[in-house]
Structure formats: structure tokens, C-alpha cells
């Protein structure tokens, strides 16, 4: 088989750097995160985290209901309510 490039080492090095940055907390940062939560979503998320250990059967439906991107169809997704 003809080999045009040796990319295996580049992939390995890139994945090692990615792992190191994730484990150290350097990545992802605000510069690399296009997703922003509204203050209300952040409050609801933190509330779910706090209550998660108390209520193992907690549903994410309250967060789904508050998802502004779906409520306002910001990204063209047409979520239908299947409840």
C-alpha cells in the first residue's frame, strides 16, 4: 500500500494535548464554547445538580422546557412534543 503521509503520530500528539488540556481545565474555556446559558437556565442547572443526589429519578424535562433555542426555534430544529 502506498503511503503518502505519516499522520498517526500527529493524531496521537493532538489527542494527548487535548486530554492534558481537558484534565487541567484549560479546555474548554469561554473562548471555545459557543453555548451560553441564560441566568435562569444556569439556576435550574445548578438546582438539578444540587438535587441530583437526593432524587436519583430526576427528569431533565424542566430543562428541556426552558431550552430557549428550541422554544424560539433559533437553530431551525422543529422539536415536537411527544408526551
PyMOL commands that set and color helices and strands:
alter all, ss='L'
color gray80, all
select helices_A, chain A and resi 8-24+30-32+39-52+61-65+68-71
alter helices_A, ss='H'
color red, helices_A
deselect
rebuild
show_as cartoon
